[in-house]
Amino acid sequence: MEWLVSRREGKELSDRLFRQLDEAATSVVLNIAEGNGRYAELDHHHFLQIAQNSAVKGAVYLDLCFDRALLVENEAAAGKDLLRRISVMLAGF
């Protein structure tokens, strides 16, 4: 979330892609928290899978932001790398 907020400074906050990217990032954070708060293994994995899916969706939104010149290439690449690492971490749970 910190990475996303720092990239939005000076950009149109109402842009639909940034809102969707924000929703995906928020979903990652909230579902990790929800999953880690569940003791039943199926519940735990269910929420972490949702978080992982949201991370993938966020990477697609970053590509779209780059395609529409809302982010420069190195910003989009840095965000995608962060999401890739989060996704790998979630797959390990």
C-alpha positions as CSV (number, residue, x, y, z in Angstrom):
1,M,0.0,0.0,0.0
2,E,2.8,2.4,0.8
3,W,4.3,1.8,-2.6
4,L,1.0,2.6,-4.3
5,V,0.3,5.7,-2.3
6,S,3.7,7.1,-3.1
7,R,3.1,6.6,-6.8
8,R,-0.2,8.3,-6.9
9,E,1.1,11.7,-5.6
10,G,0.5,14.3,-8.3
11,K,-1.6,12.0,-10.4
12,E,-5.3,12.1,-10.9
13,L,-6.7,10.2,-8.0
14,S,-10.0,9.7,-9.5
15,D,-8.5,7.7,-12.5
16,R,-10.4,4.4,-12.7
17,L,-7.3,2.3,-13.1
18,F,-5.7,3.8,-9.9
19,R,-8.9,3.1,-8.1
20,Q,-8.9,-0.5,-9.3
21,L,-5.2,-0.9,-8.5
22,D,-6.0,0.5,-5.0
23,E,-8.8,-2.0,-4.5
24,A,-6.6,-4.9,-5.6
25,A,-3.8,-3.8,-3.2
26,T,-6.3,-3.3,-0.4
27,S,-7.7,-6.8,-1.1
28,V,-4.2,-8.3,-0.8
29,V,-3.6,-6.7,2.6
30,L,-7.1,-7.5,4.0
31,N,-7.2,-11.1,2.8
32,I,-3.7,-11.8,4.2
33,A,-4.9,-10.4,7.6
34,E,-8.2,-12.4,7.4
35,G,-6.4,-15.6,6.4
36,N,-3.9,-15.3,9.2
37,G,-6.7,-14.8,11.6
38,R,-8.3,-18.1,10.7
39,Y,-7.4,-21.3,12.4
40,A,-9.2,-23.7,10.1
41,E,-6.8,-24.6,7.4
42,L,-9.3,-24.4,4.6
43,D,-10.4,-20.9,5.7
44,H,-6.7,-19.9,6.0
45,H,-5.9,-21.1,2.5
46,H,-9.1,-19.6,1.0
47,F,-8.3,-16.1,2.1
48,L,-4.6,-16.4,1.1
49,Q,-5.6,-17.6,-2.4
50,I,-7.9,-14.5,-2.7
51,A,-4.9,-12.4,-1.7
52,Q,-2.7,-14.1,-4.3
53,N,-5.4,-13.6,-7.0
54,S,-5.6,-9.9,-6.1
55,A,-1.8,-9.6,-6.4
56,V,-2.0,-11.0,-10.0
57,K,-4.9,-8.6,-10.8
58,G,-2.8,-5.7,-9.4
59,A,0.1,-6.6,-11.8
60,V,-2.3,-6.5,-14.7
61,Y,-3.5,-3.1,-13.6
62,L,0.1,-1.9,-13.4
63,D,0.6,-3.0,-17.0
64,L,-2.5,-1.0,-18.0
65,C,-1.4,2.0,-16.1
66,F,1.9,1.9,-18.0
67,D,0.1,1.4,-21.3
68,R,-1.9,4.5,-20.6
69,A,1.1,6.5,-19.5
70,L,-0.1,6.8,-15.9
71,L,3.2,5.2,-14.7
72,V,6.6,5.1,-16.2
73,E,8.1,1.7,-17.0
74,N,10.4,1.5,-14.0
75,E,7.5,2.4,-11.6
76,A,5.3,-0.3,-13.1
77,A,8.2,-2.8,-13.1
78,A,9.0,-2.1,-9.4
79,G,5.4,-2.6,-8.5
80,K,5.1,-5.8,-10.4
81,D,8.3,-7.1,-8.8
82,L,6.8,-6.3,-5.3
83,L,3.6,-8.1,-6.3
84,R,5.5,-11.1,-7.6
85,R,7.4,-11.4,-4.3
86,I,4.1,-11.2,-2.4
87,S,2.5,-13.8,-4.6
88,V,5.5,-16.2,-4.1
89,M,5.3,-15.6,-0.4
90,L,1.6,-16.4,-0.4
91,A,2.1,-19.6,-2.5
92,G,4.5,-20.8,0.2
93,F,1.8,-20.7,2.9
